[in-house]
Amino acid sequence: MAEPSKAVLITGCSTGIGRATALRLVGSGWKVYATARRPETIADLEQAGARTLALDVTDEASMSAAVSAVEQAEGAVGVLINNAGYSQSGAIETVPMESVRRQFETNVFGVVRLTQLVLRKMRAQRWGRIVNIGSMGGRLTLPGGGHYHATKYALEALSDALRFELAGFGIAVVLLEPGLITTEFGEAAAGTVAAVSSVAEEGPYTAFNATVGALTKGAYEGPMRRLGAGPETVAKAIERAINARRPPARVTLTPSAKLMIAMRKVLSDRAWDAAMRRQFPQPTGD
């Protein structure tokens, strides 16, 4: 049997974790296909040694074309890193359904479809790695992040199911659960609250949404940064996972994730809600 393809396909490489991972894996000798919705944003990765492709995880034709390009060149996608994602913040009632659907299309349905597309040839070569970038937000829920947390909880379930279904084909599934990562992610998340607030009328969630936006931005810019890490930390964990003979099912990254997950585990729902009320103004009918 021919050597399996170990070509790496990474989504969301224009910034943050995706970019750091592409650079790290190229530097380690992996054949990397870095992708983004707008290829011009990753031109420098091509200069660094990666192949670059256009890939929009909310578009079927775009996903199919990217996977086909790798399969034609390499025989199969050997490693799929589902990194593309963002956080839609705001009280659940205030977020338009169009935005909710976009959140799930990007964070969940794109992961599912891209995984489906690579699996036929990955199974045929009986070797592969699928790395899903989850979050500590798949293990706990912060006020104002309901839609985002729902997508990350979904990734937990999908990763567990895939891990069992694919093990017999020599394919390992790894879920990474980072906490605060010091990238543009926080600013973008705060921006989604501002976008919701700009179209919403003054109402019972106005102060709440404003606080969610401010706290989200502050976590990435204030003292909490010390409990976070740079995207290179995630890139390093990804490299270890895909190199491992028996990759771990889950990897929790950063002090913030380890602390928050441990705290949620020991607190009752009532105690957790009380802790959240000390940080967030609870919406009321007053």
Backbone bond lengths (Angstrom), bond angles and torsions (degrees), N, CA, C in turn:
res aa  C-N    CA-C-N  psi(-1)  N-CA   C-N-CA  omega(-1)  CA-C   N-CA-C  phi
1 M - - - 1.474 - - 1.525 109.57 -
2 A 1.327 115.93 136.01 1.461 120.78 -178.43 1.522 110.52 -64.82
3 E 1.329 115.17 155.43 1.461 120.47 175.67 1.523 109.84 -58.58
4 P 1.323 118.51 134.45 1.466 119.39 178.84 1.518 111.73 -68.48
5 S 1.315 114.63 149.50 1.459 119.50 173.17 1.522 109.38 -67.90
6 K 1.315 115.53 136.59 1.456 120.47 174.55 1.529 110.75 -118.24
7 A 1.329 114.75 24.32 1.467 119.71 177.61 1.523 109.97 -62.84
8 V 1.329 115.80 137.44 1.471 122.62 -175.02 1.524 109.75 -105.25
9 L 1.327 116.48 126.86 1.467 122.29 174.45 1.524 107.89 -111.44
10 I 1.341 116.35 121.75 1.471 121.73 -176.63 1.520 109.10 -120.17
11 T 1.320 116.99 131.24 1.465 120.19 175.54 1.524 110.55 -95.06
12 G 1.323 115.50 154.38 1.472 121.00 173.65 1.512 114.27 66.88
13 C 1.331 116.68 52.77 1.472 120.69 -174.30 1.524 114.62 -95.50
14 S 1.317 117.92 4.70 1.467 118.45 -175.78 1.528 112.17 -70.65
15 T 1.321 117.04 -26.78 1.474 120.41 -179.47 1.520 109.58 -146.90
16 G 1.322 115.51 173.79 1.450 123.50 164.59 1.511 117.21 55.59
17 I 1.335 115.21 -132.62 1.457 122.38 -173.12 1.520 111.73 -61.47
18 G 1.313 117.53 -43.18 1.464 120.47 -178.92 1.513 112.40 -61.21
19 R 1.319 115.77 -45.16 1.466 120.55 179.48 1.534 110.53 -64.44
20 A 1.332 116.73 -47.15 1.464 120.68 -179.10 1.527 111.02 -61.55
21 T 1.317 116.56 -38.85 1.464 120.58 -179.38 1.521 111.14 -68.21
22 A 1.312 116.54 -43.18 1.470 119.84 178.36 1.527 110.51 -58.73
23 L 1.321 116.39 -46.28 1.464 120.31 -178.79 1.525 111.57 -64.90
24 R 1.318 116.84 -41.69 1.469 119.99 -178.39 1.534 111.06 -66.06
25 L 1.338 116.21 -44.88 1.466 119.08 -176.74 1.531 111.78 -70.79
26 V 1.322 117.37 -36.07 1.466 120.07 173.70 1.523 109.84 -59.64
27 G 1.325 115.60 -43.94 1.461 120.41 -179.88 1.513 113.28 -65.04
28 S 1.353 116.35 -22.62 1.469 120.37 179.69 1.519 112.58 -94.06
29 G 1.328 116.21 1.82 1.459 118.96 175.92 1.522 116.05 96.94
30 W 1.328 117.88 3.31 1.465 120.04 176.78 1.531 110.05 -75.00
31 K 1.315 116.20 148.45 1.466 120.81 174.31 1.529 106.81 -86.25
32 V 1.314 116.32 109.95 1.460 122.12 -169.72 1.525 111.46 -110.26
33 Y 1.321 115.05 132.54 1.464 122.57 170.57 1.524 106.64 -109.80
34 A 1.317 115.60 102.54 1.465 121.79 -179.99 1.522 108.71 -90.13
35 T 1.323 116.81 138.63 1.455 119.73 -176.13 1.530 111.63 -131.91
36 A 1.312 113.82 157.85 1.468 122.09 175.04 1.518 107.46 -161.13
37 R 1.318 116.47 161.13 1.468 119.30 177.91 1.523 110.45 -61.83
38 R 1.334 116.08 -37.70 1.466 120.69 179.44 1.531 108.59 -116.48
39 P 1.324 118.20 103.69 1.466 121.82 -174.73 1.531 113.63 -57.53
40 E 1.330 117.08 -25.80 1.465 118.58 -178.70 1.529 111.47 -65.05
41 T 1.328 117.51 -21.11 1.475 120.30 179.90 1.530 112.34 -77.01
42 I 1.326 117.45 -10.42 1.472 120.26 -178.48 1.532 111.56 -123.15
43 A 1.329 116.00 21.79 1.474 119.93 179.85 1.523 111.59 -58.98
44 D 1.331 117.20 -34.32 1.464 119.84 -179.53 1.526 112.13 -67.84
45 L 1.341 117.47 -25.78 1.468 119.88 177.49 1.528 110.57 -69.76
46 E 1.314 115.59 -32.37 1.472 119.43 175.61 1.526 109.79 -65.07
47 Q 1.316 116.19 -41.00 1.464 120.15 177.76 1.530 111.39 -64.73
48 A 1.338 116.17 -27.64 1.464 120.85 179.34 1.524 112.48 -80.34
49 G 1.347 116.63 -11.53 1.460 119.37 177.15 1.511 115.66 121.44
50 A 1.319 117.96 -2.32 1.466 120.54 177.76 1.522 110.07 -86.68
51 R 1.310 116.81 152.16 1.465 120.63 166.25 1.526 106.11 -83.75
52 T 1.307 117.97 147.03 1.460 119.80 -178.41 1.521 110.39 -123.72
53 L 1.323 115.11 144.13 1.460 122.17 -179.55 1.525 109.54 -140.27
54 A 1.325 115.37 152.77 1.463 120.29 170.59 1.522 107.66 -79.93
55 L 1.329 116.66 133.95 1.465 119.85 177.24 1.522 108.90 -154.87
56 D 1.325 115.05 118.58 1.464 122.62 175.86 1.525 106.61 -111.86
57 V 1.340 117.01 114.71 1.463 119.71 -174.38 1.531 113.16 -73.68
58 T 1.324 117.36 0.05 1.466 120.08 174.97 1.528 111.09 -103.27
59 D 1.335 116.87 6.59 1.458 121.03 -175.14 1.529 110.06 -126.57
60 E 1.330 116.72 117.27 1.466 121.75 -176.83 1.520 112.85 -59.22
61 A 1.331 116.89 -46.42 1.464 119.98 -178.15 1.525 111.25 -63.23
62 S 1.320 116.41 -39.46 1.462 120.94 179.83 1.527 110.92 -64.56
63 M 1.331 117.22 -44.12 1.456 120.67 179.46 1.529 111.22 -64.72
64 S 1.311 116.49 -45.03 1.465 120.58 -179.48 1.525 111.45 -62.39
65 A 1.331 116.39 -40.96 1.466 120.20 -178.88 1.517 110.99 -66.04
66 A 1.322 117.87 -40.52 1.469 120.92 -179.44 1.522 111.31 -65.71
67 V 1.328 116.29 -45.66 1.464 119.73 179.75 1.524 110.41 -64.31
68 S 1.334 117.10 -42.41 1.466 120.62 178.87 1.518 111.48 -60.96
69 A 1.326 117.38 -39.48 1.465 120.82 -179.79 1.528 110.88 -62.31
70 V 1.341 116.66 -42.72 1.467 119.74 179.38 1.524 110.33 -68.42
71 E 1.325 117.40 -42.25 1.462 120.47 -178.58 1.523 111.91 -65.66
72 Q 1.306 116.87 -37.42 1.465 119.44 178.15 1.522 111.46 -66.28
73 A 1.323 116.73 -36.29 1.466 120.65 -178.24 1.529 112.64 -82.71
74 E 1.335 117.22 -34.18 1.471 121.01 -169.67 1.524 114.33 -118.64
75 G 1.323 117.23 -12.64 1.457 120.36 -176.11 1.512 112.58 96.64
76 A 1.314 117.17 -37.40 1.466 121.92 179.36 1.521 109.06 -165.96
77 V 1.323 115.20 158.73 1.470 120.28 166.02 1.525 105.54 -81.57
78 G 1.319 116.91 118.50 1.457 119.97 -179.34 1.514 113.04 -87.10
79 V 1.332 115.93 -34.82 1.465 121.66 -179.44 1.525 108.23 -132.75
80 L 1.321 116.25 122.40 1.463 121.20 176.00 1.522 108.22 -110.63
81 I 1.323 116.17 123.59 1.466 121.26 177.86 1.529 107.91 -113.44
82 N 1.330 115.23 104.10 1.460 121.90 -179.14 1.524 108.95 -84.81
83 N 1.318 115.13 91.26 1.459 120.88 -174.95 1.521 113.51 -107.34
84 A 1.319 118.99 -29.99 1.469 121.38 -173.80 1.525 110.38 -56.71
85 G 1.315 116.55 132.58 1.454 120.63 178.62 1.517 110.98 175.69
86 Y 1.324 115.64 165.16 1.464 120.46 177.35 1.525 107.59 -155.80
87 S 1.327 116.76 172.57 1.459 121.86 -177.98 1.520 110.80 -112.91
88 Q 1.320 115.90 122.23 1.465 121.93 172.05 1.519 107.67 -97.00
89 S 1.322 116.26 111.58 1.468 120.58 -178.09 1.520 110.68 -104.08
90 G 1.310 114.43 164.06 1.462 121.21 178.91 1.520 110.69 127.84
91 A 1.324 116.64 151.26 1.460 120.86 177.56 1.521 109.88 -54.43
92 I 1.308 117.50 139.16 1.465 122.24 -172.67 1.523 111.93 -54.46
93 E 1.324 117.65 -41.32 1.463 120.61 -177.78 1.528 112.42 -65.51
94 T 1.318 117.23 -25.68 1.462 120.34 -172.39 1.528 114.02 -92.08
95 V 1.327 117.97 -12.08 1.474 119.81 -176.59 1.523 109.47 -87.54
96 P 1.339 118.27 121.54 1.469 120.68 -179.71 1.523 111.34 -59.53
97 M 1.326 116.53 146.44 1.461 120.60 -178.18 1.530 112.35 -60.20
98 E 1.305 117.27 -30.52 1.467 119.77 176.55 1.533 110.17 -59.77
99 S 1.335 116.10 -40.54 1.465 120.29 178.83 1.522 111.52 -71.33
100 V 1.323 116.76 -36.46 1.464 120.76 177.65 1.527 109.71 -62.88
101 R 1.327 116.08 -46.10 1.471 119.72 -179.64 1.528 111.05 -63.10
102 R 1.331 116.30 -39.64 1.468 119.65 178.98 1.528 110.67 -63.29
103 Q 1.356 116.31 -38.11 1.457 120.57 178.31 1.531 111.14 -61.70
104 F 1.321 116.83 -45.98 1.464 119.99 -179.89 1.531 111.86 -72.30
105 E 1.317 117.81 -35.52 1.471 119.84 177.18 1.521 110.67 -59.99
106 T 1.324 116.50 -41.88 1.464 120.77 -177.43 1.516 112.22 -76.85
107 N 1.331 116.80 -49.81 1.460 121.03 -170.16 1.520 114.62 -84.88
108 V 1.343 117.03 -23.79 1.468 119.69 -175.07 1.529 112.30 -122.39
109 F 1.326 116.80 -60.09 1.461 118.74 -172.56 1.529 112.08 -65.83
110 G 1.339 116.90 -33.89 1.464 119.91 175.82 1.518 111.42 -63.79
111 V 1.335 116.24 -39.98 1.471 120.83 177.54 1.526 110.27 -62.16
112 V 1.332 115.91 -46.41 1.463 120.24 -179.01 1.523 111.03 -61.49
113 R 1.321 116.52 -49.31 1.469 119.36 -174.38 1.523 111.60 -68.00
114 L 1.320 117.37 -42.07 1.460 119.57 -179.61 1.537 109.97 -64.42
115 T 1.314 116.00 -38.58 1.463 120.08 177.18 1.527 110.06 -63.00
116 Q 1.325 117.26 -44.86 1.463 120.18 177.15 1.528 111.40 -57.61
117 L 1.321 115.96 -41.41 1.463 119.87 -175.73 1.529 112.99 -66.64
118 V 1.324 117.97 -34.29 1.471 119.41 -176.58 1.523 112.53 -86.71
119 L 1.323 118.05 -16.60 1.464 119.58 -167.15 1.532 114.78 -70.47
120 R 1.307 118.60 -34.79 1.471 118.61 -175.68 1.524 110.96 -56.93
121 K 1.317 116.93 -49.97 1.467 119.65 -178.46 1.523 112.24 -79.76
122 M 1.316 116.96 -27.73 1.457 119.28 174.58 1.535 109.74 -65.10
123 R 1.322 116.73 -41.65 1.463 120.63 177.36 1.525 111.44 -64.90
124 A 1.325 114.87 -41.05 1.464 119.37 -177.46 1.527 112.00 -60.63
125 Q 1.317 117.12 -34.72 1.467 119.75 179.34 1.530 112.39 -87.63
126 R 1.352 115.63 -5.86 1.460 123.40 175.73 1.535 112.97 56.32
127 W 1.297 114.64 39.01 1.466 121.36 172.65 1.514 108.57 -160.03
128 G 1.315 115.86 138.34 1.458 118.85 175.75 1.515 111.18 179.79
129 R 1.314 113.94 163.65 1.465 122.11 176.63 1.532 107.40 -135.72
130 I 1.321 115.97 131.15 1.467 121.21 173.10 1.516 107.11 -120.78
131 V 1.317 116.12 120.38 1.463 121.64 -179.51 1.525 108.19 -114.24
132 N 1.316 115.87 118.04 1.462 121.17 177.83 1.530 109.35 -103.51
133 I 1.328 115.56 127.82 1.457 119.87 178.68 1.523 108.16 -88.60
134 G 1.317 114.70 98.33 1.452 120.51 177.23 1.515 110.08 -90.09
135 S 1.327 116.02 -136.68 1.459 120.25 -176.84 1.521 108.59 -171.67
136 M 1.335 115.44 157.82 1.468 117.00 168.18 1.520 108.75 -58.96
137 G 1.334 116.69 -21.68 1.462 122.54 177.70 1.507 113.89 -66.97
138 G 1.340 117.96 -3.61 1.454 121.13 171.77 1.516 112.23 -92.14
139 R 1.334 115.95 -0.97 1.468 120.68 -178.37 1.533 111.97 -119.75
140 L 1.326 116.31 -8.13 1.470 121.07 -179.98 1.521 107.63 -157.13
141 T 1.328 115.41 164.10 1.472 119.77 -177.44 1.519 110.42 -128.09
142 L 1.325 115.72 125.77 1.460 122.14 175.31 1.525 109.19 -98.54
143 P 1.324 117.81 143.97 1.463 120.70 179.20 1.526 111.53 -54.90
144 G 1.314 114.98 139.99 1.461 120.37 178.11 1.514 114.21 84.10
145 G 1.321 116.58 0.21 1.464 119.14 -178.61 1.514 113.19 -119.02
146 G 1.321 117.48 22.76 1.465 121.63 -172.83 1.512 114.88 -53.21
147 H 1.322 117.04 -45.91 1.468 119.70 -177.37 1.524 110.97 -68.08
148 Y 1.315 116.53 -44.00 1.465 120.13 178.91 1.527 111.05 -63.37
149 H 1.321 116.59 -47.88 1.463 120.02 -179.56 1.521 110.88 -60.27
150 A 1.322 117.37 -37.70 1.469 120.44 178.84 1.525 110.89 -58.91
151 T 1.328 116.82 -38.93 1.471 119.11 179.69 1.523 111.06 -69.40
152 K 1.326 116.92 -35.17 1.464 119.19 -178.57 1.533 111.32 -77.65
153 Y 1.329 117.11 -32.18 1.465 119.34 171.23 1.530 109.24 -62.98
154 A 1.323 116.86 -38.82 1.470 120.64 178.53 1.523 110.93 -61.32
155 L 1.332 117.56 -39.76 1.461 120.51 178.99 1.525 111.42 -64.07
156 E 1.323 117.34 -33.37 1.464 120.36 176.15 1.528 109.81 -59.86
157 A 1.333 116.83 -48.72 1.458 121.30 -178.33 1.527 111.50 -66.26
158 L 1.315 116.28 -44.55 1.464 120.05 -179.43 1.525 111.12 -62.14
159 S 1.327 116.44 -42.12 1.464 120.26 -179.11 1.526 110.93 -65.85
160 D 1.322 117.42 -40.46 1.462 120.71 177.92 1.531 111.03 -62.67
161 A 1.338 116.08 -44.93 1.460 119.74 -179.33 1.531 111.16 -65.37
162 L 1.320 116.13 -45.30 1.471 120.10 -179.34 1.526 111.52 -63.62
163 R 1.318 116.46 -38.53 1.460 119.44 -178.56 1.525 110.92 -57.71
164 F 1.333 116.34 -42.41 1.463 120.60 179.47 1.526 111.05 -71.93
165 E 1.318 117.09 -44.29 1.463 121.63 -174.66 1.522 113.02 -67.62
166 L 1.326 117.75 -28.28 1.470 120.57 -171.55 1.520 114.56 -104.82
167 A 1.316 118.02 -11.11 1.466 120.69 -175.91 1.525 111.93 -57.35
168 G 1.321 117.28 -37.90 1.462 121.02 -178.73 1.514 114.32 -68.55
169 F 1.322 116.78 -11.91 1.466 121.47 177.87 1.530 111.86 -100.68
170 G 1.324 116.18 6.45 1.462 119.17 -178.93 1.514 113.81 79.89
171 I 1.329 116.29 18.95 1.468 121.05 -178.64 1.517 109.39 -108.67
172 A 1.318 116.99 125.31 1.462 122.53 179.24 1.521 109.69 -101.86
173 V 1.319 115.95 141.37 1.470 122.57 178.98 1.521 108.29 -117.95
174 V 1.327 115.74 126.99 1.460 122.22 -177.22 1.525 109.02 -122.80
175 L 1.314 115.94 132.99 1.469 121.04 175.76 1.518 108.68 -111.66
176 L 1.326 116.42 122.75 1.469 120.81 175.11 1.524 109.01 -96.91
177 E 1.327 115.44 138.41 1.455 121.46 -178.42 1.529 109.85 -123.32
178 P 1.325 117.25 75.05 1.471 118.58 178.65 1.523 111.10 -76.12
179 G 1.326 113.90 154.84 1.455 119.85 170.65 1.516 108.27 -95.82
180 L 1.301 116.42 -131.48 1.454 121.17 -176.85 1.529 110.26 -69.21
181 I 1.328 115.80 117.64 1.461 122.21 177.10 1.521 107.47 -113.31
182 T 1.306 116.31 124.64 1.467 120.95 -171.62 1.528 110.57 -79.81
183 T 1.339 114.45 79.52 1.460 121.70 176.13 1.527 107.30 -129.46
184 E 1.323 116.49 -166.00 1.465 120.88 176.36 1.522 111.93 -75.72
185 F 1.344 118.20 -0.09 1.457 122.93 -175.54 1.529 111.63 -56.59
186 G 1.342 116.22 -46.45 1.467 120.03 -177.85 1.512 112.84 -62.79
187 E 1.312 115.90 -43.24 1.469 119.93 179.50 1.528 110.24 -63.70
188 A 1.344 115.81 -40.22 1.465 119.63 178.64 1.520 110.87 -65.19
189 A 1.346 116.93 -40.96 1.463 120.78 179.30 1.526 110.64 -63.26
190 A 1.324 116.68 -44.16 1.466 120.45 177.62 1.524 110.36 -61.99
191 G 1.324 115.77 -35.28 1.460 120.59 179.14 1.513 113.00 -64.60
192 T 1.344 117.76 -31.45 1.461 119.45 179.03 1.520 111.19 -68.78
193 V 1.336 117.36 -31.23 1.469 120.50 175.80 1.515 109.55 -68.71
194 A 1.327 115.88 -42.83 1.459 120.05 179.58 1.524 110.77 -61.43
195 A 1.336 115.86 -38.23 1.464 119.79 179.64 1.523 110.99 -65.52
196 V 1.330 116.26 -41.12 1.465 120.54 177.63 1.520 109.87 -64.55
197 S 1.340 116.63 -45.04 1.466 121.12 -177.22 1.520 112.00 -64.65
198 S 1.327 117.08 -32.58 1.464 120.36 -176.46 1.525 112.69 -69.73
199 V 1.346 116.39 -24.61 1.469 118.43 -179.58 1.528 112.20 -103.34
200 A 1.344 116.32 -10.51 1.467 119.66 -178.66 1.524 110.67 -88.83
201 E 1.315 114.83 147.22 1.457 119.43 174.83 1.524 108.92 -75.46
202 E 1.333 115.68 158.88 1.464 120.31 174.84 1.523 107.91 -57.02
203 G 1.326 116.90 131.19 1.458 118.52 -175.90 1.507 111.62 -163.87
204 P 1.332 116.38 -166.27 1.464 121.09 -173.34 1.524 114.56 -67.49
205 Y 1.336 117.39 -14.42 1.465 119.64 -178.30 1.528 112.99 -106.00
206 T 1.313 117.79 3.28 1.459 121.00 -173.71 1.530 111.81 -58.63
207 A 1.324 116.43 -52.85 1.471 120.11 -178.77 1.527 110.56 -66.32
208 F 1.322 115.99 -38.34 1.465 120.85 -179.87 1.528 110.78 -61.82
209 N 1.333 116.92 -50.89 1.466 120.03 -179.46 1.522 111.57 -61.39
210 A 1.319 116.62 -39.40 1.467 120.18 179.17 1.528 110.16 -62.83
211 T 1.338 117.47 -40.76 1.455 121.00 179.19 1.522 111.09 -67.49
212 V 1.334 116.75 -40.69 1.465 120.58 177.26 1.524 110.47 -57.95
213 G 1.327 116.34 -46.06 1.463 119.97 178.98 1.516 112.17 -61.96
214 A 1.328 116.55 -44.57 1.462 120.75 -178.16 1.527 111.52 -66.78
215 L 1.335 117.11 -42.11 1.459 120.50 -179.69 1.528 111.52 -68.52
216 T 1.317 116.81 -36.84 1.465 120.49 178.03 1.520 110.19 -63.26
217 K 1.321 115.80 -48.01 1.458 120.07 179.40 1.526 110.64 -64.38
218 G 1.339 115.90 -40.86 1.454 120.20 -178.23 1.516 113.04 -65.62
219 A 1.328 117.27 -33.14 1.466 120.53 179.85 1.520 111.23 -62.59
220 Y 1.323 116.35 -33.12 1.461 120.63 -178.31 1.522 112.68 -87.60
221 E 1.330 116.40 -15.67 1.465 119.49 -176.10 1.527 113.66 -114.71
222 G 1.332 116.85 -17.53 1.460 120.69 -175.54 1.515 113.34 -98.54
223 P 1.342 115.86 -157.57 1.472 121.55 -176.98 1.525 114.05 -59.83
224 M 1.341 117.89 -26.47 1.460 121.01 -179.53 1.534 112.46 -59.91
225 R 1.332 115.55 -20.95 1.472 119.09 178.93 1.521 111.20 -54.75
226 R 1.338 116.34 -29.37 1.465 119.92 -178.23 1.523 112.32 -65.11
227 L 1.335 116.55 -21.52 1.464 120.42 178.08 1.531 111.96 -94.39
228 G 1.320 115.28 3.34 1.456 120.16 178.96 1.515 111.84 -102.34
229 A 1.310 115.31 -161.10 1.466 120.99 179.14 1.519 108.00 -161.06
230 G 1.317 115.69 164.51 1.454 120.67 177.12 1.514 111.56 -80.41
231 P 1.326 117.39 165.85 1.472 121.15 -179.51 1.527 113.03 -60.76
232 E 1.336 116.74 -22.46 1.472 119.58 178.95 1.524 111.37 -62.91
233 T 1.329 117.46 -28.46 1.466 120.88 177.83 1.524 110.60 -63.57
234 V 1.323 116.43 -41.58 1.465 120.75 178.31 1.526 109.75 -69.66
235 A 1.324 116.57 -41.76 1.465 120.44 179.14 1.529 111.12 -58.69
236 K 1.319 116.09 -41.27 1.476 121.00 179.21 1.528 110.33 -64.16
237 A 1.333 116.81 -41.30 1.468 120.71 179.38 1.527 110.86 -65.78
238 I 1.314 116.74 -38.17 1.463 120.48 177.43 1.523 110.20 -62.87
239 E 1.326 116.52 -45.46 1.463 120.09 179.90 1.530 110.92 -59.74
240 R 1.325 116.76 -44.35 1.466 120.10 178.60 1.531 110.77 -60.97
241 A 1.322 116.21 -42.55 1.467 120.83 -176.24 1.524 111.92 -65.22
242 I 1.325 117.66 -44.10 1.465 118.51 -176.23 1.524 111.84 -77.85
243 N 1.332 116.94 -17.36 1.463 120.63 175.88 1.521 112.47 -85.29
244 A 1.328 116.98 -19.87 1.460 121.14 -173.29 1.526 111.39 -69.71
245 R 1.326 116.03 142.28 1.467 119.93 175.82 1.517 109.95 -66.87
246 R 1.327 116.68 -39.34 1.465 122.13 175.91 1.528 108.44 -125.42
247 P 1.322 117.07 86.44 1.471 120.15 -176.00 1.524 112.05 -61.26
248 P 1.325 117.08 148.95 1.472 120.63 178.17 1.524 110.84 -71.13
249 A 1.320 115.96 152.51 1.466 120.21 177.47 1.518 111.16 -70.78
250 R 1.339 115.90 -39.40 1.466 121.99 -176.99 1.514 109.43 -139.19
251 V 1.327 114.70 145.37 1.456 120.30 173.65 1.523 107.32 -134.69
252 T 1.337 117.03 115.45 1.465 121.76 176.82 1.521 108.13 -91.87
253 L 1.329 115.98 127.53 1.459 121.63 -173.05 1.524 111.37 -120.72
254 T 1.289 116.52 144.53 1.468 129.45 176.07 1.522 111.41 82.87
255 P 1.332 116.79 145.97 1.466 120.98 177.00 1.524 112.65 -58.19
256 S 1.328 117.62 -35.63 1.470 119.73 -178.05 1.525 110.85 -62.47
257 A 1.335 117.43 -41.54 1.461 120.63 179.97 1.518 111.02 -67.11
258 K 1.324 116.74 -44.88 1.468 119.93 -178.16 1.528 110.93 -63.81
259 L 1.328 116.32 -40.58 1.462 120.83 179.95 1.524 111.57 -67.70
260 M 1.331 116.78 -47.97 1.460 120.30 -176.09 1.523 112.01 -68.06
261 I 1.324 117.72 -40.92 1.465 120.49 179.31 1.528 110.33 -65.17
262 A 1.329 116.64 -41.67 1.466 120.22 178.31 1.528 110.58 -63.55
263 M 1.337 116.50 -41.32 1.459 120.68 -179.16 1.529 110.49 -64.94
264 R 1.334 116.15 -42.46 1.473 119.13 -179.60 1.521 111.35 -65.48
265 K 1.320 115.98 -32.25 1.459 120.91 -177.84 1.528 111.56 -67.16
266 V 1.330 116.64 -35.61 1.468 119.22 -175.36 1.526 113.09 -91.91
267 L 1.329 117.43 -19.94 1.466 119.97 -178.29 1.526 111.18 -86.93
268 S 1.313 116.52 140.38 1.464 120.45 171.36 1.529 108.80 -70.33
269 D 1.325 116.86 167.07 1.473 119.88 177.03 1.526 110.74 -58.40
270 R 1.331 116.43 -41.13 1.468 120.45 -179.36 1.534 110.78 -63.92
271 A 1.335 116.05 -42.36 1.467 119.75 -179.78 1.524 110.80 -68.98
272 W 1.331 117.24 -38.63 1.464 120.38 177.95 1.524 110.41 -62.57
273 D 1.329 116.68 -45.93 1.464 120.35 179.16 1.526 111.18 -60.12
274 A 1.320 116.25 -39.32 1.470 120.06 178.81 1.523 110.43 -64.43
275 A 1.331 116.90 -40.75 1.469 120.54 178.00 1.524 110.75 -63.86
276 M 1.337 117.09 -38.72 1.460 120.64 179.46 1.527 111.52 -67.74
277 R 1.348 116.56 -34.22 1.478 119.20 179.67 1.522 112.00 -66.43
278 R 1.305 116.87 -20.83 1.470 119.30 177.60 1.525 111.54 -75.11
279 Q 1.312 117.41 -15.30 1.462 121.53 -178.99 1.519 113.14 -111.72
280 F 1.328 116.18 -33.49 1.462 120.46 -174.97 1.524 110.31 -117.41
281 P 1.335 117.25 138.80 1.469 118.73 175.48 1.524 109.22 -73.44
282 Q 1.322 117.89 118.46 1.454 119.54 -178.31 1.534 110.05 -72.54
283 P 1.337 117.53 125.53 1.467 119.28 178.81 1.522 110.81 -58.74
284 T 1.332 116.38 140.30 1.475 121.15 179.04 1.508 108.16 -136.21
285 G 1.312 114.90 171.93 1.469 119.86 178.41 1.506 113.19 -84.66
286 D 1.339 117.44 3.17 1.472 119.78 -176.57 1.523 111.08 -74.02
